[in-house]
Amino acid sequence: MAKRKTRRVKSRRPARRTTRRPVRSVRSLATRPVKTKPRDNSTGGMLFVGFLVLGIAAGIYYNQTSIGALVGLALGFIAMAIAGKK
């Protein structure tokens, strides 16, 4: 059997990164707001989820789940707003 000639393939260049870094202007760096300590919103979130679950449970009890969910949502948002004011 005759030996087959094989062609050597040149290696490809390394792949480019698909994401590029955003270009920042000097003005945006100079006017950047000062970083402040983030507020803890865990209490408001827990109240929101709690009222939502209670509303759904009441809706299931009265066979009106969607109404109960809406009432729980409304009460949850109100409780979250009250808890956020310190």
N, CA, C and O atoms as CSV, one atom per row, in Angstrom:
chain,resi,resn,atom,element,x,y,z
A,1,MET,N,N,0.819,-1.161,0.000
A,1,MET,CA,C,0.000,0.000,0.000
A,1,MET,C,C,0.879,1.246,0.000
A,1,MET,O,O,1.909,1.311,0.670
A,2,ALA,N,N,0.441,2.212,-0.761
A,2,ALA,CA,C,1.208,3.451,-0.854
A,2,ALA,C,C,0.893,4.339,0.346
A,2,ALA,O,O,-0.225,4.373,0.859
A,3,LYS,N,N,1.926,5.049,0.762
A,3,LYS,CA,C,1.758,5.940,1.892
A,3,LYS,C,C,1.009,7.195,1.454
A,3,LYS,O,O,1.323,7.794,0.425
A,4,ARG,N,N,0.028,7.576,2.240
A,4,ARG,CA,C,-0.801,8.713,1.904
A,4,ARG,C,C,-0.123,10.005,2.359
A,4,ARG,O,O,0.417,10.078,3.463
A,5,LYS,N,N,-0.158,11.022,1.497
A,5,LYS,CA,C,0.428,12.303,1.856
A,5,LYS,C,C,-0.605,13.098,2.663
A,5,LYS,O,O,-1.754,13.251,2.249
A,6,THR,N,N,-0.177,13.590,3.802
A,6,THR,CA,C,-1.071,14.409,4.617
A,6,THR,C,C,-0.553,15.827,4.660
A,6,THR,O,O,0.650,16.082,4.720
A,7,ARG,N,N,-1.499,16.732,4.626
A,7,ARG,CA,C,-1.129,18.129,4.663
A,7,ARG,C,C,-1.218,18.636,6.085
A,7,ARG,O,O,-2.195,18.370,6.785
A,8,ARG,N,N,-0.215,19.357,6.510
A,8,ARG,CA,C,-0.204,19.898,7.866
A,8,ARG,C,C,-1.030,21.187,7.882
A,8,ARG,O,O,-0.825,22.085,7.066
A,9,VAL,N,N,-1.965,21.254,8.828
A,9,VAL,CA,C,-2.828,22.428,8.963
A,9,VAL,C,C,-2.182,23.384,9.947
A,9,VAL,O,O,-1.742,22.988,11.026
A,10,LYS,N,N,-2.134,24.653,9.558
A,10,LYS,CA,C,-1.564,25.654,10.458
A,10,LYS,C,C,-2.490,25.845,11.647
A,10,LYS,O,O,-3.714,25.778,11.527
A,11,SER,N,N,-1.878,26.084,12.786
A,11,SER,CA,C,-2.700,26.278,13.979
A,11,SER,C,C,-3.411,27.622,13.898
A,11,SER,O,O,-2.884,28.597,13.363
A,12,ARG,N,N,-4.594,27.643,14.432
A,12,ARG,CA,C,-5.383,28.866,14.422
A,12,ARG,C,C,-4.909,29.817,15.506
A,12,ARG,O,O,-4.259,29.418,16.472
A,13,ARG,N,N,-5.249,31.079,15.320
A,13,ARG,CA,C,-4.955,32.053,16.359
A,13,ARG,C,C,-5.855,31.787,17.546
A,13,ARG,O,O,-6.949,31.248,17.382
A,14,PRO,N,N,-5.415,32.155,18.742
A,14,PRO,CA,C,-6.299,31.960,19.905
A,14,PRO,C,C,-7.568,32.793,19.746
A,14,PRO,O,O,-7.546,33.891,19.192
A,15,ALA,N,N,-8.648,32.255,20.236
A,15,ALA,CA,C,-9.946,32.915,20.090
A,15,ALA,C,C,-9.964,34.215,20.871
A,15,ALA,O,O,-9.397,34.315,21.959
A,16,ARG,N,N,-10.630,35.212,20.292
A,16,ARG,CA,C,-10.772,36.500,20.972
A,16,ARG,C,C,-11.838,36.406,22.047
A,16,ARG,O,O,-12.746,35.577,21.984
A,17,ARG,N,N,-11.703,37.274,23.031
A,17,ARG,CA,C,-12.741,37.346,24.046
A,17,ARG,C,C,-13.998,37.924,23.414
A,17,ARG,O,O,-13.929,38.860,22.617
A,18,THR,N,N,-15.134,37.366,23.770
A,18,THR,CA,C,-16.378,37.859,23.181
A,18,THR,C,C,-16.880,39.111,23.896
A,18,THR,O,O,-17.582,39.927,23.298
A,19,THR,N,N,-16.533,39.266,25.148
A,19,THR,CA,C,-16.990,40.450,25.867
A,19,THR,C,C,-15.851,41.457,25.937
A,19,THR,O,O,-14.697,41.120,26.205
A,20,ARG,N,N,-16.214,42.674,25.690
A,20,ARG,CA,C,-15.218,43.735,25.755
A,20,ARG,C,C,-15.521,44.628,26.933
A,20,ARG,O,O,-16.677,44.799,27.318
A,21,ARG,N,N,-14.491,45.189,27.494
A,21,ARG,CA,C,-14.663,46.083,28.628
A,21,ARG,C,C,-15.243,47.404,28.146
A,21,ARG,O,O,-14.860,47.900,27.087
A,22,PRO,N,N,-16.165,47.979,28.915
A,22,PRO,CA,C,-16.720,49.266,28.494
A,22,PRO,C,C,-15.690,50.373,28.660
A,22,PRO,O,O,-14.888,50.369,29.594
A,23,VAL,N,N,-15.731,51.305,27.746
A,23,VAL,CA,C,-14.808,52.436,27.789
A,23,VAL,C,C,-15.410,53.499,28.694
A,23,VAL,O,O,-16.555,53.907,28.503
A,24,ARG,N,N,-14.645,53.943,29.670
A,24,ARG,CA,C,-15.111,54.976,30.584
A,24,ARG,C,C,-14.431,56.292,30.271
A,24,ARG,O,O,-13.224,56.357,30.034
A,25,SER,N,N,-15.220,57.308,30.277
A,25,SER,CA,C,-14.643,58.617,30.033
A,25,SER,C,C,-14.119,59.202,31.339
A,25,SER,O,O,-14.463,58.737,32.425
A,26,VAL,N,N,-13.294,60.213,31.217
A,26,VAL,CA,C,-12.730,60.852,32.396
A,26,VAL,C,C,-13.832,61.538,33.188
A,26,VAL,O,O,-13.793,61.553,34.418
A,27,ARG,N,N,-14.805,62.101,32.503
A,27,ARG,CA,C,-15.885,62.807,33.178
A,27,ARG,C,C,-16.705,61.844,34.042
A,27,ARG,O,O,-17.084,62.188,35.162
A,28,SER,N,N,-16.980,60.636,33.527
A,28,SER,CA,C,-17.774,59.697,34.317
A,28,SER,C,C,-17.002,59.232,35.547
A,28,SER,O,O,-17.607,58.922,36.573
A,29,LEU,N,N,-15.693,59.180,35.458
A,29,LEU,CA,C,-14.898,58.787,36.614
A,29,LEU,C,C,-14.869,59.896,37.660
A,29,LEU,O,O,-14.831,59.622,38.860
A,30,ALA,N,N,-14.887,61.150,37.207
A,30,ALA,CA,C,-14.822,62.274,38.131
A,30,ALA,C,C,-16.160,62.525,38.815
A,30,ALA,O,O,-16.194,63.027,39.938
A,31,THR,N,N,-17.264,62.181,38.151
A,31,THR,CA,C,-18.580,62.468,38.719
A,31,THR,C,C,-19.234,61.236,39.333
A,31,THR,O,O,-20.437,61.234,39.592
A,32,ARG,N,N,-18.463,60.212,39.562
A,32,ARG,CA,C,-19.010,58.996,40.146
A,32,ARG,C,C,-19.450,59.270,41.580
A,32,ARG,O,O,-18.699,59.865,42.353
A,33,PRO,N,N,-20.673,58.837,41.948
A,33,PRO,CA,C,-21.130,59.102,43.320
A,33,PRO,C,C,-20.327,58.295,44.333
A,33,PRO,O,O,-19.777,57.236,44.030
A,34,VAL,N,N,-20.283,58.826,45.525
A,34,VAL,CA,C,-19.555,58.170,46.601
A,34,VAL,C,C,-20.336,56.937,47.028
A,34,VAL,O,O,-21.554,56.994,47.197
A,35,LYS,N,N,-19.635,55.825,47.200
A,35,LYS,CA,C,-20.307,54.596,47.595
A,35,LYS,C,C,-20.728,54.696,49.053
A,35,LYS,O,O,-19.937,55.052,49.927
A,36,THR,N,N,-21.994,54.372,49.291
A,36,THR,CA,C,-22.510,54.384,50.647
A,36,THR,C,C,-22.810,52.959,51.076
A,36,THR,O,O,-22.898,52.047,50.254
A,37,LYS,N,N,-22.962,52.794,52.349
A,37,LYS,CA,C,-23.247,51.473,52.883
A,37,LYS,C,C,-24.675,51.078,52.491
A,37,LYS,O,O,-25.608,51.844,52.733
A,38,PRO,N,N,-24.861,49.899,51.892
A,38,PRO,CA,C,-26.211,49.512,51.495
A,38,PRO,C,C,-27.101,49.239,52.709
A,38,PRO,O,O,-26.652,48.729,53.736
A,39,ARG,N,N,-28.380,49.598,52.552
A,39,ARG,CA,C,-29.319,49.384,53.645
A,39,ARG,C,C,-29.743,47.926,53.684
A,39,ARG,O,O,-29.770,47.244,52.659
A,40,ASP,N,N,-30.069,47.467,54.863
A,40,ASP,CA,C,-30.503,46.089,55.047
A,40,ASP,C,C,-32.018,46.021,54.834
A,40,ASP,O,O,-32.784,46.554,55.637
A,41,ASN,N,N,-32.446,45.364,53.753
A,41,ASN,CA,C,-33.861,45.264,53.435
A,41,ASN,C,C,-34.429,43.892,53.760
A,41,ASN,O,O,-35.479,43.521,53.236
A,42,SER,N,N,-33.762,43.145,54.603
A,42,SER,CA,C,-34.226,41.788,54.869
A,42,SER,C,C,-35.537,41.788,55.652
A,42,SER,O,O,-36.366,40.903,55.444
A,43,THR,N,N,-35.747,42.753,56.543
A,43,THR,CA,C,-36.977,42.798,57.321
A,43,THR,C,C,-38.177,43.066,56.422
A,43,THR,O,O,-39.206,42.400,56.538
A,44,GLY,N,N,-38.048,44.027,55.538
A,44,GLY,CA,C,-39.140,44.337,54.623
A,44,GLY,C,C,-39.443,43.179,53.691
A,44,GLY,O,O,-40.605,42.903,53.393
A,45,GLY,N,N,-38.410,42.507,53.235
A,45,GLY,CA,C,-38.611,41.361,52.356
A,45,GLY,C,C,-39.299,40.209,53.059
A,45,GLY,O,O,-40.153,39.536,52.483
A,46,MET,N,N,-38.921,39.986,54.313
A,46,MET,CA,C,-39.560,38.913,55.080
A,46,MET,C,C,-41.030,39.246,55.346
A,46,MET,O,O,-41.887,38.364,55.281
A,47,LEU,N,N,-41.322,40.511,55.644
A,47,LEU,CA,C,-42.718,40.907,55.840
A,47,LEU,C,C,-43.521,40.724,54.561
A,47,LEU,O,O,-44.654,40.246,54.590
A,48,PHE,N,N,-42.928,41.105,53.449
A,48,PHE,CA,C,-43.611,40.969,52.155
A,48,PHE,C,C,-43.960,39.515,51.871
A,48,PHE,O,O,-45.098,39.205,51.516
A,49,VAL,N,N,-42.993,38.629,52.024
A,49,VAL,CA,C,-43.222,37.211,51.757
A,49,VAL,C,C,-44.229,36.637,52.746
A,49,VAL,O,O,-45.087,35.840,52.368
A,50,GLY,N,N,-44.128,37.037,54.006
A,50,GLY,CA,C,-45.058,36.548,55.017
A,50,GLY,C,C,-46.498,36.932,54.715
A,50,GLY,O,O,-47.393,36.090,54.785
A,51,PHE,N,N,-46.729,38.205,54.376
A,51,PHE,CA,C,-48.086,38.638,54.053
A,51,PHE,C,C,-48.591,37.983,52.770
A,51,PHE,O,O,-49.777,37.672,52.651
A,52,LEU,N,N,-47.702,37.776,51.824
A,52,LEU,CA,C,-48.109,37.120,50.586
A,52,LEU,C,C,-48.547,35.683,50.855
A,52,LEU,O,O,-49.562,35.240,50.317
A,53,VAL,N,N,-47.809,34.962,51.666
A,53,VAL,CA,C,-48.166,33.576,51.997
A,53,VAL,C,C,-49.466,33.545,52.797
A,53,VAL,O,O,-50.319,32.691,52.556
A,54,LEU,N,N,-49.623,34.466,53.745
A,54,LEU,CA,C,-50.873,34.511,54.511
A,54,LEU,C,C,-52.061,34.824,53.607
A,54,LEU,O,O,-53.138,34.252,53.776
A,55,GLY,N,N,-51.872,35.722,52.657
A,55,GLY,CA,C,-52.956,36.047,51.726
A,55,GLY,C,C,-53.324,34.854,50.858
A,55,GLY,O,O,-54.506,34.599,50.628
A,56,ILE,N,N,-52.338,34.128,50.379
A,56,ILE,CA,C,-52.621,32.940,49.566
A,56,ILE,C,C,-53.321,31.879,50.404
A,56,ILE,O,O,-54.255,31.228,49.935
A,57,ALA,N,N,-52.868,31.701,51.655
A,57,ALA,CA,C,-53.503,30.719,52.531
A,57,ALA,C,C,-54.958,31.092,52.805
A,57,ALA,O,O,-55.830,30.224,52.785
A,58,ALA,N,N,-55.228,32.359,53.056
A,58,ALA,CA,C,-56.611,32.795,53.277
A,58,ALA,C,C,-57.436,32.613,52.009
A,58,ALA,O,O,-58.605,32.231,52.075
A,59,GLY,N,N,-56.840,32.882,50.872
A,59,GLY,CA,C,-57.544,32.682,49.603
A,59,GLY,C,C,-57.872,31.224,49.348
A,59,GLY,O,O,-58.946,30.912,48.835
A,60,ILE,N,N,-56.967,30.333,49.697
A,60,ILE,CA,C,-57.242,28.906,49.548
A,60,ILE,C,C,-58.368,28.491,50.486
A,60,ILE,O,O,-59.230,27.694,50.117
A,61,TYR,N,N,-58.358,29.027,51.686
A,61,TYR,CA,C,-59.392,28.694,52.676
A,61,TYR,C,C,-60.780,29.106,52.178
A,61,TYR,O,O,-61.748,28.364,52.340
A,62,TYR,N,N,-60.871,30.300,51.570
A,62,TYR,CA,C,-62.150,30.794,51.069
A,62,TYR,C,C,-62.385,30.447,49.599
A,62,TYR,O,O,-63.336,30.939,48.992
A,63,ASN,N,N,-61.534,29.611,49.027
A,63,ASN,CA,C,-61.652,29.142,47.639
A,63,ASN,C,C,-61.546,30.305,46.642
A,63,ASN,O,O,-62.174,30.268,45.584
A,64,GLN,N,N,-60.773,31.315,46.967
A,64,GLN,CA,C,-60.515,32.464,46.094
A,64,GLN,C,C,-59.019,32.771,46.144
A,64,GLN,O,O,-58.605,33.790,46.696
A,65,THR,N,N,-58.214,31.882,45.563
A,65,THR,CA,C,-56.761,31.990,45.693
A,65,THR,C,C,-56.220,33.272,45.069
A,65,THR,O,O,-55.338,33.914,45.641
A,66,SER,N,N,-56.739,33.651,43.904
A,66,SER,CA,C,-56.205,34.847,43.237
A,66,SER,C,C,-56.495,36.117,44.038
A,66,SER,O,O,-55.648,37.006,44.126
A,67,ILE,N,N,-57.692,36.197,44.619
A,67,ILE,CA,C,-58.028,37.364,45.440
A,67,ILE,C,C,-57.142,37.396,46.687
A,67,ILE,O,O,-56.651,38.455,47.080
A,68,GLY,N,N,-56.946,36.247,47.294
A,68,GLY,CA,C,-56.090,36.183,48.474
A,68,GLY,C,C,-54.661,36.580,48.164
A,68,GLY,O,O,-54.009,37.243,48.971
A,69,ALA,N,N,-54.160,36.174,46.978
A,69,ALA,CA,C,-52.797,36.546,46.587
A,69,ALA,C,C,-52.687,38.052,46.380
A,69,ALA,O,O,-51.690,38.661,46.767
A,70,LEU,N,N,-53.710,38.656,45.769
A,70,LEU,CA,C,-53.680,40.107,45.554
A,70,LEU,C,C,-53.750,40.871,46.875
A,70,LEU,O,O,-53.061,41.876,47.050
A,71,VAL,N,N,-54.575,40.399,47.794
A,71,VAL,CA,C,-54.669,41.051,49.108
A,71,VAL,C,C,-53.339,40.908,49.851
A,71,VAL,O,O,-52.860,41.867,50.457
A,72,GLY,N,N,-52.745,39.721,49.805
A,72,GLY,CA,C,-51.456,39.498,50.450
A,72,GLY,C,C,-50.361,40.357,49.840
A,72,GLY,O,O,-49.493,40.868,50.547
A,73,LEU,N,N,-50.410,40.512,48.517
A,73,LEU,CA,C,-49.428,41.363,47.836
A,73,LEU,C,C,-49.561,42.809,48.297
A,73,LEU,O,O,-48.566,43.465,48.605
A,74,ALA,N,N,-50.799,43.300,48.342
A,74,ALA,CA,C,-51.022,44.687,48.753
A,74,ALA,C,C,-50.564,44.911,50.189
A,74,ALA,O,O,-49.868,45.882,50.485
A,75,LEU,N,N,-50.959,44.007,51.075
A,75,LEU,CA,C,-50.542,44.154,52.464
A,75,LEU,C,C,-49.025,44.022,52.614
A,75,LEU,O,O,-48.420,44.702,53.442
A,76,GLY,N,N,-48.422,43.158,51.823
A,76,GLY,CA,C,-46.970,42.995,51.866
A,76,GLY,C,C,-46.237,44.251,51.445
A,76,GLY,O,O,-45.241,44.631,52.060
A,77,PHE,N,N,-46.734,44.907,50.382
A,77,PHE,CA,C,-46.098,46.155,49.939
A,77,PHE,C,C,-46.254,47.256,50.988
A,77,PHE,O,O,-45.322,48.022,51.233
A,78,ILE,N,N,-47.428,47.332,51.601
A,78,ILE,CA,C,-47.649,48.349,52.636
A,78,ILE,C,C,-46.740,48.097,53.840
A,78,ILE,O,O,-46.141,49.030,54.374
A,79,ALA,N,N,-46.638,46.829,54.267
A,79,ALA,CA,C,-45.774,46.504,55.406
A,79,ALA,C,C,-44.307,46.758,55.075
A,79,ALA,O,O,-43.535,47.182,55.935
A,80,MET,N,N,-43.925,46.495,53.814
A,80,MET,CA,C,-42.538,46.739,53.413
A,80,MET,C,C,-42.223,48.236,53.427
A,80,MET,O,O,-41.129,48.641,53.818
A,81,ALA,N,N,-43.183,49.049,52.999
A,81,ALA,CA,C,-42.973,50.503,53.019
A,81,ALA,C,C,-42.880,51.030,54.438
A,81,ALA,O,O,-42.063,51.905,54.722
A,82,ILE,N,N,-43.705,50.509,55.329
A,82,ILE,CA,C,-43.670,50.966,56.713
A,82,ILE,C,C,-42.364,50.533,57.379
A,82,ILE,O,O,-41.770,51.298,58.139
A,83,ALA,N,N,-41.919,49.309,57.095
A,83,ALA,CA,C,-40.672,48.816,57.694
A,83,ALA,C,C,-39.460,49.547,57.138
A,83,ALA,O,O,-38.432,49.631,57.811
A,84,GLY,N,N,-39.560,50.078,55.920
A,84,GLY,CA,C,-38.429,50.779,55.306
A,84,GLY,C,C,-38.193,52.152,55.882
A,84,GLY,O,O,-37.085,52.679,55.783
A,85,LYS,N,N,-39.208,52.747,56.482
A,85,LYS,CA,C,-39.059,54.082,57.080
A,85,LYS,C,C,-38.451,53.940,58.462
A,85,LYS,O,O,-39.078,53.394,59.370
A,86,LYS,N,N,-37.247,54.424,58.620
A,86,LYS,CA,C,-36.576,54.332,59.930
A,86,LYS,C,C,-36.118,55.696,60.362
A,86,LYS,O,O,-35.532,55.839,61.434
